Amino acid sequence: MSERAAPFFCPYCGDEDLRPNEQGHGAWECAACSRAFQLKFLGLLAPATSSDTSGGEET
């Protein structure tokens, strides 16, 4: 079984009193604001590329 990182604070109120929720993997509940939320990893983003790195126009 692999362990996943837990959130450090609630994304709604900022409190640190979080507990795993019964809804399943990645679900958390905040005791301070009584909200439940779920974290989901979507994937890695490709780095942005640009063909023009000078940032200016030629004169």
N, CA, C and O atoms as a GROMACS GRO file, in nm:
protein
  236
    1MET      N    1   0.085  -0.118   0.000
    1MET     CA    2   0.000   0.000   0.000
    1MET      C    3   0.090   0.124   0.000
    1MET      O    4   0.182   0.133   0.081
    2SER      N    5   0.064   0.219  -0.089
    2SER     CA    6   0.143   0.342  -0.094
    2SER      C    7   0.072   0.451  -0.014
    2SER      O    8  -0.050   0.461  -0.014
    3GLU      N    9   0.151   0.530   0.053
    3GLU     CA   10   0.097   0.641   0.132
    3GLU      C   11   0.096   0.766   0.047
    3GLU      O   12   0.191   0.793  -0.026
    4ARG      N   13  -0.010   0.843   0.056
    4ARG     CA   14  -0.023   0.969  -0.017
    4ARG      C   15  -0.004   1.084   0.081
    4ARG      O   16  -0.027   1.068   0.201
    5ALA      N   17   0.036   1.196   0.030
    5ALA     CA   18   0.054   1.314   0.113
    5ALA      C   19  -0.082   1.368   0.155
    5ALA      O   20  -0.177   1.369   0.076
    6ALA      N   21  -0.092   1.411   0.277
    6ALA     CA   22  -0.215   1.468   0.329
    6ALA      C   23  -0.210   1.620   0.317
    6ALA      O   24  -0.103   1.679   0.326
    7PRO      N   25  -0.325   1.685   0.298
    7PRO     CA   26  -0.326   1.832   0.294
    7PRO      C   27  -0.291   1.888   0.432
    7PRO      O   28  -0.324   1.827   0.534
    8PHE      N   29  -0.226   2.002   0.434
    8PHE     CA   30  -0.187   2.065   0.560
    8PHE      C   31  -0.294   2.157   0.616
    8PHE      O   32  -0.299   2.180   0.736
    9PHE      N   33  -0.380   2.210   0.527
    9PHE     CA   34  -0.484   2.303   0.573
    9PHE      C   35  -0.605   2.295   0.482
    9PHE      O   36  -0.596   2.250   0.368
   10CYS      N   37  -0.717   2.341   0.533
   10CYS     CA   38  -0.843   2.343   0.458
   10CYS      C   39  -0.835   2.449   0.349
   10CYS      O   40  -0.796   2.563   0.377
   11PRO      N   41  -0.872   2.416   0.223
   11PRO     CA   42  -0.867   2.516   0.117
   11PRO      C   43  -0.976   2.624   0.130
   11PRO      O   44  -0.970   2.724   0.059
   12TYR      N   45  -1.073   2.604   0.217
   12TYR     CA   46  -1.182   2.700   0.234
   12TYR      C   47  -1.158   2.797   0.349
   12TYR      O   48  -1.176   2.918   0.334
   13CYS      N   49  -1.118   2.745   0.465
   13CYS     CA   50  -1.102   2.833   0.582
   13CYS      C   51  -0.958   2.843   0.632
   13CYS      O   52  -0.926   2.932   0.711
   14GLY      N   53  -0.870   2.755   0.587
   14GLY     CA   54  -0.731   2.761   0.627
   14GLY      C   55  -0.697   2.689   0.757
   14GLY      O   56  -0.581   2.687   0.798
   15ASP      N   57  -0.796   2.630   0.821
   15ASP     CA   58  -0.771   2.560   0.948
   15ASP      C   59  -0.696   2.429   0.922
   15ASP      O   60  -0.699   2.375   0.811
   16GLU      N   61  -0.628   2.380   1.025
   16GLU     CA   62  -0.547   2.259   1.013
   16GLU      C   63  -0.613   2.135   1.073
   16GLU      O   64  -0.551   2.028   1.074
   17ASP      N   65  -0.736   2.147   1.121
   17ASP     CA   66  -0.805   2.033   1.185
   17ASP      C   67  -0.878   1.951   1.078
   17ASP      O   68  -1.000   1.959   1.065
   18LEU      N   69  -0.802   1.871   1.003
   18LEU     CA   70  -0.856   1.790   0.895
   18LEU      C   71  -0.856   1.643   0.932
   18LEU      O   72  -0.768   1.594   1.003
   19ARG      N   73  -0.958   1.573   0.881
   19ARG     CA   74  -0.969   1.428   0.906
   19ARG      C   75  -1.010   1.360   0.775
   19ARG      O   76  -1.081   1.419   0.694
   20PRO      N   77  -0.966   1.237   0.754
   20PRO     CA   78  -1.011   1.164   0.634
   20PRO      C   79  -1.162   1.147   0.636
   20PRO      O   80  -1.221   1.126   0.742
   21ASN      N   81  -1.225   1.157   0.519
   21ASN     CA   82  -1.369   1.144   0.506
   21ASN      C   83  -1.402   1.003   0.459
   21ASN      O   84  -1.319   0.938   0.396
   22GLU      N   85  -1.522   0.956   0.490
   22GLU     CA   86  -1.564   0.820   0.455
   22GLU      C   87  -1.595   0.804   0.306
   22GLU      O   88  -1.614   0.691   0.261
   23GLN      N   89  -1.601   0.913   0.229
   23GLN     CA   90  -1.640   0.906   0.089
   23GLN      C   91  -1.539   0.833   0.001
   23GLN      O   92  -1.572   0.791  -0.110
   24GLY      N   93  -1.418   0.817   0.048
   24GLY     CA   94  -1.322   0.742  -0.030
   24GLY      C   95  -1.184   0.805  -0.036
   24GLY      O   96  -1.151   0.894   0.043
   25HIS      N   97  -1.104   0.756  -0.131
   25HIS     CA   98  -0.966   0.799  -0.145
   25HIS      C   99  -0.957   0.948  -0.179
   25HIS      O  100  -1.022   0.994  -0.272
   26GLY      N  101  -0.878   1.021  -0.104
   26GLY     CA  102  -0.858   1.163  -0.130
   26GLY      C  103  -0.963   1.254  -0.072
   26GLY      O  104  -0.957   1.375  -0.093
   27ALA      N  105  -1.060   1.200   0.002
   27ALA     CA  106  -1.166   1.281   0.060
   27ALA      C  107  -1.129   1.321   0.203
   27ALA      O  108  -1.085   1.238   0.282
   28TRP      N  109  -1.148   1.448   0.234
   28TRP     CA  110  -1.115   1.503   0.366
   28TRP      C  111  -1.230   1.588   0.416
   28TRP      O  112  -1.312   1.636   0.338
   29GLU      N  113  -1.236   1.605   0.549
   29GLU     CA  114  -1.335   1.694   0.608
   29GLU      C  115  -1.266   1.786   0.707
   29GLU      O  116  -1.170   1.748   0.774
   30CYS      N  117  -1.316   1.908   0.715
   30CYS     CA  118  -1.261   2.009   0.805
   30CYS      C  119  -1.355   2.025   0.924
   30CYS      O  120  -1.474   2.051   0.906
   31ALA      N  121  -1.302   2.008   1.043
   31ALA     CA  122  -1.384   2.020   1.164
   31ALA      C  123  -1.417   2.166   1.194
   31ALA      O  124  -1.517   2.193   1.260
   32ALA      N  125  -1.336   2.260   1.146
   32ALA     CA  126  -1.358   2.401   1.177
   32ALA      C  127  -1.475   2.460   1.098
   32ALA      O  128  -1.559   2.530   1.155
   33CYS      N  129  -1.481   2.432   0.967
   33CYS     CA  130  -1.587   2.493   0.884
   33CYS      C  131  -1.691   2.392   0.836
   33CYS      O  132  -1.783   2.427   0.763
   34SER      N  133  -1.678   2.266   0.878
   34SER     CA  134  -1.773   2.159   0.845
   34SER      C  135  -1.790   2.137   0.695
   34SER      O  136  -1.899   2.104   0.648
   35ARG      N  137  -1.682   2.156   0.619
   35ARG     CA  138  -1.685   2.130   0.475
   35ARG      C  139  -1.609   2.002   0.446
   35ARG      O  140  -1.515   1.966   0.516
   36ALA      N  141  -1.652   1.934   0.342
   36ALA     CA  142  -1.582   1.815   0.294
   36ALA      C  143  -1.532   1.845   0.153
   36ALA      O  144  -1.600   1.912   0.075
   37PHE      N  145  -1.412   1.796   0.121
   37PHE     CA  146  -1.355   1.819  -0.011
   37PHE      C  147  -1.274   1.697  -0.051
   37PHE      O  148  -1.241   1.613   0.033
   38GLN      N  149  -1.243   1.689  -0.179
   38GLN     CA  150  -1.168   1.575  -0.230
   38GLN      C  151  -1.050   1.625  -0.313
   38GLN      O  152  -1.065   1.717  -0.394
   39LEU      N  153  -0.935   1.564  -0.293
   39LEU     CA  154  -0.816   1.596  -0.369
   39LEU      C  155  -0.798   1.494  -0.480
   39LEU      O  156  -0.818   1.374  -0.459
   40LYS      N  157  -0.760   1.541  -0.598
   40LYS     CA  158  -0.742   1.451  -0.710
   40LYS      C  159  -0.622   1.498  -0.793
   40LYS      O  160  -0.615   1.615  -0.831
   41PHE      N  161  -0.530   1.408  -0.821
   41PHE     CA  162  -0.415   1.438  -0.905
   41PHE      C  163  -0.457   1.426  -1.050
   41PHE      O  164  -0.505   1.320  -1.092
   42LEU      N  165  -0.441   1.532  -1.128
   42LEU     CA  166  -0.484   1.532  -1.266
   42LEU      C  167  -0.372   1.492  -1.363
   42LEU      O  168  -0.400   1.436  -1.469
   43GLY      N  169  -0.249   1.519  -1.329
   43GLY     CA  170  -0.137   1.484  -1.416
   43GLY      C  171  -0.033   1.594  -1.418
   43GLY      O  172  -0.047   1.696  -1.349
   44LEU      N  173   0.071   1.574  -1.496
   44LEU     CA  174   0.178   1.671  -1.509
   44LEU      C  175   0.154   1.760  -1.630
   44LEU      O  176   0.103   1.716  -1.732
   45LEU      N  177   0.190   1.885  -1.616
   45LEU     CA  178   0.176   1.979  -1.726
   45LEU      C  179   0.304   1.983  -1.808
   45LEU      O  180   0.414   1.971  -1.753
   46ALA      N  181   0.291   1.999  -1.937
   46ALA     CA  182   0.407   2.013  -2.025
   46ALA      C  183   0.463   2.153  -2.008
   46ALA      O  184   0.387   2.249  -1.993
   47PRO      N  185   0.594   2.167  -2.009
   47PRO     CA  186   0.652   2.302  -1.996
   47PRO      C  187   0.617   2.388  -2.116
   47PRO      O  188   0.610   2.339  -2.229
   48ALA      N  189   0.594   2.515  -2.093
   48ALA     CA  190   0.559   2.608  -2.199
   48ALA      C  191   0.683   2.637  -2.283
   48ALA      O  192   0.792   2.655  -2.229
   49THR      N  193   0.667   2.641  -2.413
   49THR     CA  194   0.778   2.672  -2.502
   49THR      C  195   0.742   2.793  -2.586
   49THR      O  196   0.625   2.816  -2.616
   50SER      N  197   0.843   2.869  -2.622
   50SER     CA  198   0.822   2.988  -2.705
   50SER      C  199   0.933   2.993  -2.809
   50SER      O  200   1.049   2.968  -2.778
   51SER      N  201   0.897   3.026  -2.932
   51SER     CA  202   0.997   3.034  -3.037
   51SER      C  203   1.071   3.167  -3.032
   51SER      O  204   1.185   3.176  -3.078
   52ASP      N  205   1.009   3.272  -2.977
   52ASP     CA  206   1.071   3.404  -2.966
   52ASP      C  207   1.100   3.432  -2.820
   52ASP      O  208   1.009   3.455  -2.741
   53THR      N  209   1.227   3.432  -2.783
   53THR     CA  210   1.265   3.456  -2.644
   53THR      C  211   1.320   3.596  -2.623
   53THR      O  212   1.352   3.631  -2.509
   54SER      N  213   1.332   3.679  -2.729
   54SER     CA  214   1.389   3.814  -2.715
   54SER      C  215   1.291   3.909  -2.649
   54SER      O  216   1.332   4.000  -2.576
   55GLY      N  217   1.162   3.891  -2.673
   55GLY     CA  218   1.062   3.974  -2.610
   55GLY      C  219   1.039   4.107  -2.677
   55GLY      O  220   0.954   4.185  -2.633
   56GLY      N  221   1.112   4.136  -2.784
   56GLY     CA  222   1.095   4.265  -2.852
   56GLY      C  223   1.084   4.248  -3.002
   56GLY      O  224   1.098   4.138  -3.055
   57GLU      N  225   1.058   4.360  -3.069
   57GLU     CA  226   1.048   4.359  -3.215
   57GLU      C  227   1.180   4.400  -3.276
   57GLU      O  228   1.256   4.477  -3.217
   58GLU      N  229   1.207   4.350  -3.396
   58GLU     CA  230   1.327   4.391  -3.469
   58GLU      C  231   1.301   4.526  -3.536
   58GLU      O  232   1.190   4.551  -3.584
   59THR      N  233   1.402   4.612  -3.539
   59THR     CA  234   1.388   4.741  -3.605
   59THR      C  235   1.477   4.753  -3.724
   59THR      O  236   1.477   4.856  -3.792
   0.00000   0.00000   0.00000
